Amino acid sequence: MNRRSFSKLVIGSAGYSAVAGSILQVPLPCLGQSRSRPNSIINGVSIGLQPFCYHDLAIAEYNRGILIDRMIQNGLSIVELHAGWVEPNFRSSVATADEARDKLRQWRLSTPQSYYQKIKSEFDQAGITVFSYYAGFTPTTPLEEIDAIFAGAKALGAKGVVGSYGFAVATRLAPFPGKHGMFGGLHNHDNLSDPDAFSNEASFVKGLAISPDFKATLDVRHFTAGNGDCLGFLARHHERVSSVHLGDRLRNNGHSVPFGQGDAPIVEILRMIRDNNWPIVALLEFEHGTLRTGVEEVQIQFDYCKRALA
């Protein structure tokens, strides 16, 4: 199951919401304030987390304290924050998905900036920077709702808004990053046959040409699985890259694997960013199965990066 499928499950499944509520709704104590503040800038390379990596933790606003505590345990000070950690899930309180969608739209349009600023302060107090905000958009998302999402992300302190969308949505989003002094992140997948998708270098170039305020969020796993040249892409387009989703995967549409067991040039990417002093954030991410906890698996990834940059 990939991140996009997981997000749809969390947002759209009443059954999953009920299970998540019964198992995970009572948050564990957040121990962040009693621990040292994390610092995950390693030899000049900013390393953060796409917290989908905590596979056992439902992406829900009531679990935000647990998310913060886990990041502190892992020593990570930068996050790409999914909207699900911020916004309420209305699915369990209404009869249909359409009703939940309408409620969410109204919530986004009516929620004051102080709500997002309060959440920013939670991360600030823990020593964690919200680098980017991961939100869902469709070709029919109203323009005023798009504007509200960007405004909320800016209040969180995010530098940009990222999502799994293609050309049709990117064209619709184009006016908003510059309006809010942010970037819009174009995120790739490995679906090379979809003409609307960002998947290879040519599609990225076409997408970045839509607006100077767009930047690439290069998903290393998907780019590798699609037989793309990550190092060549970074060499040619680093000025238009905001971050990389750093994980490992096999070429030829192969499956995700632990760091160092696939074809993604993880070590070379990290050293290229370091040696060129590029302000590209490396966000840890994995989708492979593991018998370890999310915290343990993330720590293995982070330690791997530390060794690469030593």
C-alpha positions in Angstrom: 0.0 0.0 0.0 1.4 3.4 -1.0 1.0 6.7 0.8 -1.7 7.9 -1.6 -3.8 4.7 -1.0 -3.2 4.9 2.8 -4.4 8.5 2.9 -7.6 7.6 1.0 -8.2 4.8 3.5 -7.7 7.1 6.5 -9.9 9.8 5.0 -12.6 7.8 3.3 -13.1 4.7 5.4 -15.7 4.8 8.2 -14.6 1.3 9.3 -11.0 2.3 9.6 -12.0 5.5 11.4 -13.9 3.5 14.0 -10.9 1.1 14.5 -8.5 4.0 14.8 -10.7 5.8 17.2 -11.0 2.8 19.5 -7.3 1.9 19.4 -5.5 5.2 19.0 -7.7 8.0 20.0 -6.4 8.3 23.5 -3.0 10.0 23.0 0.0 8.9 24.9 1.7 11.6 27.0 3.9 13.8 24.9 7.3 13.7 26.5 8.9 16.2 24.1 9.3 19.0 26.6 11.3 16.8 29.0 13.8 15.8 26.3 16.6 17.6 24.6 15.5 19.4 21.4 16.3 17.5 18.3 18.7 18.7 15.6 18.8 16.7 12.4 21.1 18.9 10.3 24.0 16.6 9.6 27.1 18.1 8.2 25.1 20.8 6.5 22.3 18.5 5.1 18.8 19.0 6.6 17.2 15.7 7.2 13.6 15.5 8.1 10.6 13.1 8.0 7.6 12.3 6.0 5.8 10.8 9.0 3.7 8.4 7.0 6.7 6.3 8.1 5.0 5.7 11.4 2.8 3.1 9.7 1.1 2.0 13.0 0.0 5.6 13.9 -3.2 6.8 12.3 -2.8 10.2 10.5 -5.1 12.1 12.7 -5.1 15.4 14.6 -5.7 13.6 17.9 -2.4 11.7 17.4 -0.3 14.9 16.8 1.2 14.8 20.3 2.4 11.2 19.7 3.8 12.2 16.3 5.8 15.0 18.0 7.1 12.7 20.7 8.2 10.0 18.2 10.1 12.6 16.2 11.9 13.7 19.3 12.8 10.0 20.0 14.3 9.8 16.6 16.1 13.1 16.9 14.4 14.6 13.8 13.8 18.3 13.8 12.2 18.8 10.3 8.8 17.5 9.2 6.6 17.4 6.1 3.2 17.6 7.9 0.2 15.9 6.3 -3.0 17.8 6.5 -4.5 14.9 8.4 -2.4 15.8 11.4 -4.0 19.2 11.5 -7.6 18.9 10.2 -10.5 17.1 11.9 -11.9 14.0 10.2 -15.6 14.4 9.7 -16.2 11.0 8.2 -17.4 9.4 11.4 -19.9 12.1 12.2 -21.9 12.1 8.9 -23.6 9.6 6.7 -21.7 9.9 3.5 -18.3 10.8 2.1 -19.8 13.8 0.2 -21.2 15.2 3.5 -17.8 14.8 5.1 -16.1 16.5 2.2 -18.5 19.5 2.5 -17.9 19.8 6.2 -14.1 19.8 5.6 -14.5 22.4 3.0 -16.5 24.7 5.3 -14.0 24.0 8.1 -11.1 25.1 5.9 -12.9 28.3 4.9 -13.9 29.3 8.4 -11.0 28.2 10.6 -8.9 31.2 11.8 -5.2 31.5 11.4 -4.8 31.3 15.1 -5.7 27.6 15.0 -2.7 26.9 12.8 -0.5 29.2 14.7 -1.3 27.2 17.9 -0.2 24.0 16.2 3.0 25.7 15.0 3.8 26.5 18.6 3.5 22.9 19.5 6.2 22.0 17.0 8.2 25.0 17.9 8.3 24.1 21.6 9.5 20.6 20.6 12.2 22.0 18.4 10.6 20.8 15.2 10.3 22.9 12.0 7.3 22.4 9.7 9.1 22.6 6.3 6.2 21.6 4.0 2.5 20.8 4.2 1.1 17.8 2.4 -2.5 18.4 1.2 -4.9 16.8 -1.2 -6.3 18.6 -4.2 -8.5 17.7 -7.1 -9.3 19.4 -10.4 -12.6 20.5 -8.8 -11.2 21.9 -5.5 -12.7 25.4 -5.2 -10.2 28.2 -5.6 -11.2 29.8 -2.3 -10.5 26.5 -0.6 -7.1 26.2 -2.3 -6.3 29.7 -1.0 -7.4 28.7 2.5 -5.1 25.6 2.5 -2.1 27.7 1.5 -2.9 30.4 4.1 -3.2 27.7 6.8 0.1 26.1 5.7 1.9 29.5 5.9 0.5 30.0 9.4 2.1 26.7 10.3 5.4 28.0 9.2 5.6 25.8 6.1 7.7 27.0 3.2 5.6 25.2 0.7 2.5 23.0 0.0 3.0 19.6 -1.6 0.6 17.0 -2.9 0.1 14.0 -5.1 -1.4 15.7 -8.1 -0.7 16.1 -11.8 -0.7 18.7 -14.5 -4.5 19.5 -14.3 -4.3 20.3 -10.6 -0.9 22.1 -10.9 -2.3 24.5 -13.4 -5.1 25.3 -11.0 -2.8 25.8 -8.1 -0.3 28.0 -10.0 -1.5 31.4 -8.7 -1.4 30.5 -5.0 2.2 29.7 -4.0 3.5 33.2 -5.1 0.5 34.9 -3.5 1.5 33.5 -0.1 5.2 33.7 -0.5 5.6 29.9 -0.7 6.5 27.2 -3.2 4.1 24.6 -4.7 5.7 21.1 -4.6 5.4 18.8 -7.5 5.6 15.2 -6.3 6.4 12.3 -8.7 5.2 8.8 -8.8 6.2 5.9 -11.0 3.1 5.8 -13.2 4.9 6.5 -16.4 1.8 5.7 -18.6 -0.3 8.5 -17.1 0.0 11.6 -19.2 -1.3 13.8 -16.3 1.3 12.5 -13.8 4.7 13.8 -12.8 6.8 10.7 -13.2 10.0 11.3 -15.2 12.4 14.2 -15.9 10.5 15.4 -19.0 7.2 15.7 -17.0 9.0 17.5 -14.2 10.4 20.0 -16.7 7.0 20.6 -18.2 5.4 21.0 -14.7 8.1 23.4 -13.4 7.5 25.6 -16.5 3.9 26.2 -15.4 5.1 28.6 -12.7 8.4 29.9 -11.3 6.9 29.2 -7.8 6.8 25.5 -8.4 9.6 23.3 -7.1 10.2 19.5 -7.4 9.7 17.2 -4.5 11.8 14.4 -6.0 10.5 11.0 -4.6 13.7 9.0 -5.0 11.9 5.6 -4.6 9.4 6.3 -7.4 12.0 7.9 -9.7 14.3 4.9 -9.3 11.5 2.4 -9.9 10.7 4.3 -13.1 14.3 3.9 -14.1 15.1 7.6 -13.7 18.5 9.1 -13.0 18.2 10.8 -9.6 21.8 12.1 -9.6 21.5 13.5 -13.2 18.2 15.1 -12.3 19.6 16.8 -9.3 22.7 18.0 -11.2 20.5 19.6 -13.9 17.6 20.9 -11.8 18.8 21.4 -8.2 17.8 25.0 -8.2 14.2 24.0 -8.7 14.3 21.1 -6.1 12.9 21.9 -2.6 13.3 18.4 -1.2 13.7 14.7 -1.8 11.6 11.9 -0.4 14.5 9.7 0.5 13.8 5.9 0.4 15.0 2.8 -1.4 13.4 0.8 -4.2 14.3 -1.6 -7.0 14.4 -0.4 -10.6 12.0 -1.7 -13.3 9.0 -0.9 -11.1 10.4 -3.0 -8.3 9.2 -3.0 -4.7 10.3 -0.8 -1.8 13.2 -2.2 0.3 15.2 -1.1 3.4 17.9 1.6 2.9 20.9 0.1 1.1 19.1 -2.9 -0.4 17.7 -1.3 -3.5 18.9 0.7 -6.5 18.3 4.2 -5.2 21.6 6.1 -4.9 20.9 7.3 -1.3 24.5 7.8 -0.2 25.4 9.6 -3.4 22.3 11.9 -3.2 23.2 12.9 0.4 26.8 13.6 -0.4 25.9 15.6 -3.6 23.6 17.8 -1.5 26.3 18.2 1.1 29.2 18.8 -1.2 27.4 21.4 -3.2 25.8 23.1 -0.2 22.3 22.8 -1.8 19.4 23.9 0.4 17.5 20.7 -0.4 15.8 18.9 2.5 16.1 15.1 2.6 12.8 13.7 4.0 13.0 10.1 5.2 10.3 7.8 3.9 9.7 4.1 3.5 6.8 1.8 2.4 8.4 -1.6 2.8 7.1 -4.0 5.3 8.9 -4.4 8.6 8.5 -6.3 11.9 10.1 -3.4 13.7 8.2 -0.4 15.1 8.0 2.8 13.0 10.4 4.5 15.4 12.9 1.7 15.1 12.8 1.7 11.3 13.1 5.4 11.1 16.1 5.4 13.4 17.8 2.8 11.1 17.2 5.1 8.2 18.5 8.2 10.0 21.6 6.3 11.3 22.2 5.2 7.7 22.2 8.8 6.5 24.5 9.9 9.4 27.0 7.3 8.3 26.8 8.4 4.7 27.5 12.0 5.7 30.2 11.2 8.3 
